[in-house]
């Protein structure tokens, strides 16, 4: 069992962790799997691969892979999604840490962070829905300042009606 190998290389070079660039490193670890998952996660979020596709011939692909593993990874986090959800940036950065010890210790921990992010998203969506529902009066959409003006009018009217029955 273990990682499938083709030509002595475990997996697809385009999605391999940098520790595989070491000639004596031929077995994956949970952290190398999480690195690969981080590459896929980034690509799914942005629509762009982290790295240029490697050449198709194995000799050149291996050389290019080893070269790109030498330096620190410079990720492009300019996508609006990362500004809107800074936790995604943290998660991707952690999964793609060059040093395996700096990555998530387990998939369960990464899943926990993702679940927390999704839970936070659900709360934000619910709050947004509640806010949006208060912006609609009698089937007509209103801006927030318009809603505030209407609420003031209603509260003045309400106060006037309550005071109308009082003896002077």
N, C-alpha and C positions, 0 to 999 in steps of 0.2 A: 504494500500500500504506500501512500505518500503522493507526492507531486508527480504528475505525468512528465516524462522527459522525452525530448526529441533531439537526437544527435548529441546526447550527453548534457544538454542544457535544460534545466527544469522549468518548463512553462514558456511564456512568450516574453522575449526580451523587452518589447515595448512597455510592458507592465511589471517588470521585475524591480525588486528593491535593490538599492545600490550595493548591499553587502554581497550580492551575487557576482559583482565585478572582481572580487577576490578569487584567485584561481583555486583555492582550497575550499571554497564555500559552495557545496553542491546540494545542500538540503535546506528547505525552507523552514521557517519558524512562524508562529502566529503573528509576530511583528512584521515579517516579510509579506505575509498575506494581507495584513492591515495596510501596508504601504500600497500594495496593488489595489486594494479596495479604495484607498484614498485617491489614487490616480483616476479610477473609474468614477468616483464621487465628484471630483472636480470637473471631469469631462461632462458628466451628466448635468451638473449645475450650470456650467458656462457654455456648453456646446463646443468647447475647444479642448484639444488634447494638451497635456502639460508639456510634452516633448514632441519634436518633429518625429514623424515615423522613421524608424531605422531602415537602412537598406535591406533589400530582400536576400542578398547573398550573405550567408552566415559569417564569413571571415570579416567582411566590412561591417556588418551589423554588430558583431562582438567588439570590434575595435571602437566603433562609435559609442556603443553602450558603456564600455569602460571609460572612455573620455568624459561622457556626461556625468558619470558617477563620481568623478574626482572633485568637482566643485560643489558649492552649496546650491541648493535649489532656489531659484528666484521665481516665485509664483506671481502671477498677475491677479491681484485682488481688486481691480478697478471696476469690476462688474457691480451694478447697482445692488444686486442680491447680497453681496458681502457687506455693503454699507448698511443695508436695511436689517441684516441678520448677522451681526458681528460674531455670534457664536459659531456660525458656519465656517467663518475664516479660521477661528481657533481650532475647530474640529479637523478641517482639512490640513492645516499646518501641522497639527499634532500627528495625524496619520502619515504625513509625508516627511516627517523628521528624518534627517540623514542618518542619525544614530538610532538603531533599533531600540535602545534603552529609553529614548525620548518619545517613542510612540506609545499609543495605548497599550496597556499591559495585556488587554484581552478584548475580544470582540464584544463581550458583554458590557465592558465599560464604555466602549464607543456607542453601543446601542443605548445605554443609559443616557448619555449626553444627547443623542439624537431624539430619544423619547422626551427628554426635558424640553428640548427646543420645540418639538411638535406640540407639546402640551402648552407651552408659552404662546405658540402661534394660535392654538385653539382659543385661548383666553382673549388674545388680541382681536380675533375674528368676532367672538361673541360681543366684546365691548364695542366694536365697530358697528355691528348689527343693531345693538341697542341705541347707539348714537344716531345711526341712520334712521331708525324708526321714529325717533323723536323729531327728526327733521321733516317728517311727512305729516301734514295736517289736512284733513278732509280730502285726501287723495292728491294733494298738490305738494310737490317738493318745494322746500323752502331752504334758504341758506341759514346758517347758524345765527347771524345777526337778526334775520327776519323772525326766527323762532323766538329769540330773546325778547324782541319788541312785542310780539304777540303775547308771550307769557306775562310781560309787564302790564299790557292792556288788560288781560284777563284778571290778573291779581288786583289791579285798580278797580275794575268793574266789580269783582268779587267783594272787595272791601267796601265799595259804595253801596252794594246791595245789603250787606250786613249792617252797615250804619244807617240805612234808610228806615229801619224799623225801630230805632232807638229814640226815646223821647229826648227832646232838647232841653 
